[in-house]
């Protein structure tokens, strides 16, 4: 149960730490952005909501306390890939690499959603906003890569 709670809180804790790490490197306002680019203030709000949903989703999917190693591994792997993307994009300024990285993240999230649905349909469906936002973020990443 303790591990389940920690893993459920991991997206919020990790997201906050990554936010602190990259905050000094954020130059989003100075970039040439593609159409439909939201203002910078939108990102921390959306990501906080998505990280909360991610934790809730994992908690629901593992509520039977069955040891599902595949779900645990894909959940942790996609979190790691997610947390590294802002470092690649904002700190290292490797926009094309970040674009490839976010495609990897999309693939991992789709696999994770399939695993979540196996355990609990609601937990998988709770990840729909995450998947949709990642698709939008992929568009933004590609647009910024091509324009900058």
C-alpha positions, 0 to 999 in steps of 0.5 A: 500500500505504501509503495502504491501511494508513493507511486501515485504521488510521484508525478506531482513530486517529480513534476514539481522538481523538474519545474524547479530545475528548468525554470531558469532556462524557460525561454518560451516567451522568446521563441517563435511559436506555431499557431494555437500556442497557448501563453506560458502560464497555461503549461504549469496549470495543465501539467499539474492537472495531468500529473494529478490524474496520472497519480489517481489513475495509477492508484485506481488501477492498483487498488486490488494490490495485485503486483502488476510488474508490466503496469508498474514498469511502463508507468515509471518508464513513461514518467522518466521519459516525461520528466526528461523532455523539459530538460532536453527541450529547455535546458539543452535546447535540443528541439529536434531531439525533444521532438523525437523524445516526445514521440517516444513518450506518446508511444509509452503513454499509449502502451501505459493506457492499454495496461491501465485499461486491463486493470481498470477501464476508468484508470485508462480513460482518465489518461485521455487528457494526457494523451491529447495534451501530448499530441498537442505538445508534439505539434508545438514541439515540431512547430518550435523546432521548424521555426527556431 
